[in-house]
């Protein structure tokens, strides 16, 4: 039998003393490799500890702020800066200097007037002159024509100065109640249906079940970008809603050029001759209305809470961890419940622009907006984010479905930002510098959404936050703002919820026939799927763009 070959002896592992001689490195990545090598080579515990301390020291040198969405990404950028010999704190200062020129263009602080009840001053819906009648009528049946003319003019003067306006009594209490009920139906049956075997289910009538409604990170928005339920459809085609949009969109306006006269009085408004005149019925038919969604903010103060959820005992649904929070200040209401603050339900404060600042100045034929297919509902959002001044004016809006006081959370706006928008954008410089910080909440950043669309997010440390104001308004009121106005939301800090529906509008001339046809065809499909096709009125048929279907080549 042949003798098997003799195997060479395995090389001896380096001794701990030899491994201890592996030198430290001067940057984070290399030192991380040193620590790994020491451990694999069997270095002494003391040497591994020493290397780990060096690694920690290098990590601290690449300091980054906490509380952002991308700390790992930021740390990596700081490490790269350190490799280039830059102090990461100096990098932060350089970035602040980058924004300084744009910040210098911010408007002066100019808070809007409030009424005696703590709501922003509001105006009646505009008057509309219908061709079928020889007399001028109004969406609110006002009979004092002089006062009505002054209201219409003052509303647009307010809009020119602040960049937004609130029209009151646009939806009736009954219409608001029907919309709220419709939203709750969706939340209870579709978005957060009862889990199999659960002892609790979401109920609009029982706030102790609202921990099951986990939509904080999406700002309480409906999960689909467009909603086609019955009352939401009715609200979008409501003549008062369309009249408000038409009045703002057809105004005689010098603010498009980037300035305003700063005087919101009716006298000043009369310099714009069309402001006081009633809308013609044809003007309503030239509006195209958005297909948007709604939002719900949960209350966060003195929320009725099941005591077993606080104690971590069996709640029957496995969600006790979400409801458990800071029990300080909890007051007993009965044996089973107490009142508890829910800071974990608060949405993140933010300020942004729903447009691409640089593309907004581009000619209409440069942007690929006209090529949106509407094969997916997200294209309705891209349509909003891809606006251009050449296809304007553009405005956004939100209808309050219940009284929305300052502390209830909701829309914030930066008054006058529309008047400085062009100068601010020019001062920003190269857009690529902002695209690089896409996920960093502390920094100003550009979010690219495709098809020429984008949005600009103001960093949490930006000076724009000192200029933002909450816009509290009554149930049924319609807040409309120029899309160039920086806006966002504040979290709920009260014991009342917030419920609202978003509605945007633009002029029909701002979209090509082919785009309107594709858009209308998708809306028809969604209406049929939701069973709400029969709800569309003659005005809705026009402002939804359904009349464009089949007309484009």
Buried (B, 14 or more C-beta within 10 A) or exposed (E): EEEEEEEEEEEEEBEBEEBBEBEBBEBBEEBBEBBEEBBEBBBBEEBBEBBBEBBEEBBEBBBBBEEBEBEEBBBBBBBBBBBEEEBBEEBBEEBBEBBEBBBEBBBEEBEBEEEEEEBBBBBBBBBBBBEEEEEBBBBBEBEEBEEBBBBBBBBBBBBBBBBBBBBBBBBEEEBBBBBBEBBBEBBBEEBBEBBEEBEBBBBBEEBBBBBBBBBBEEBBBBEBBBBBBBBBBBBBBBBBBBBBBBBBBBBEBEBBEBEBBEEBEBEBBBEBEBBBBBBBBEBBBBBBBBBBBBBBBBBBBBBBBBBBBBEEEEBBBEBBEBBBBEEEEBEEEEEEBBBBBBEEBBBBBBBBBBBBBBBBBBEBEEBEBBEBEBEEBBBBBBBBBBBBBBBBBBBBBBBBBBBBBBBBBBBBBBBBBBBBBBBBBBBBEEBEBBEEBBEBBBBBBBBBBEBBBBBBBBBBBBBBBEBBBBBBBBBBBBBBBBBBBBBBBBBBBBBBBBBBBBBBBBBBEBBBBBBBBBBBBBBBEBBEEBEBBEBBBEBBBBBBBBBBBEEBE
